[in-house]
Amino acid sequence: MVMKASDIRQLVQTADLTLAFDTSVTVRRGFLSLCDLANRINERRKVLGISEEIRLCVPAVAHTERLFDLAQEHGGDYDAAVVRRVLRERNVDVSDFTEQDAECCAELLVQQYSTPSKWHAFKKRRCLECTGMPVQYHKFATGTGQRCGAPNDWLIIAQASRAKMLLVMEDKGRGGEYELVERQARYSDVRDALQCTFDELESHFS
């Protein structure tokens, strides 16, 4: 479930924390400025002798989706090295999808879809939703959904969940998958929490 704004603020202010950014957040115009704000918080904390740190992360699958978007947008001018440099300048890590993440993902999936038929039905419903077909017409679609592609959301969710990251997102999801994320937050709530924390730290220097 999505965390309350007050809980997010407390978490940002008092705990070591890793923010994992969903693809829907990395495409936002304010994404890089949010990273800059988190880095300024870490700098102020270091000066004040505060040990808590905010770490920034883009799960590998989300990074893949964003690189694909950029490659399409910029064509021959696209350069992955430029993206890599921009992220490194802002201390944003790209987290590998590991064997343990794969195991976590399978466990999350089977909690939600315990049989192949339930999984196929979910994929079919997601495909129909993506076409914009009204729900009342879904019953007329033929096929079981077995051949429909599975969304990347599950891989991002599993990676963030296993590592106890706070998943920052804009996408609301449609298949119930985000209900299994232990800690998730809206972009706007995280930005507000970071700004509040920074302002409090700045008061020590005024």
C-alpha angles and dihedrals in degrees: 000000000000111000121239117257091243092053091048091051091051091048093050092047100046112025144062100254141184116205112206113197121216118216090255089063099044090060092057118108091231097051096101093044089053089054090049090052092052090050092051089053090053091049093051092046092052091053090049093047094246111152100201114105137191113221122197124216141171113199111236094245093052089048090053091053092049094048089051090053092050093047090054093044098049102030112186092005092062114117121177090199090066091054090047091052094048092052094046091051087058096043093246113154125205105222118218118234101241138195088260090053089053091052091049091049093052091050092050092048095051090050089060101032111029096173135040091245092057091049093048091048090053092050091048092050092048092050092050091048090052091056090055093242111159114249093242090065097049091092090067094059113104125218133057098256093245092126096047116111119254117238122250090228092090093059092051092046093050094050094049093043097050093051093045092240124158105247110218111203149156099192111096096199125221108219101061092255095126090057087075095057108107094207124021132152140186117251093238093052092050093048091050091049092050092048092049091050092048092049091052091050092047090057088070090062098047 
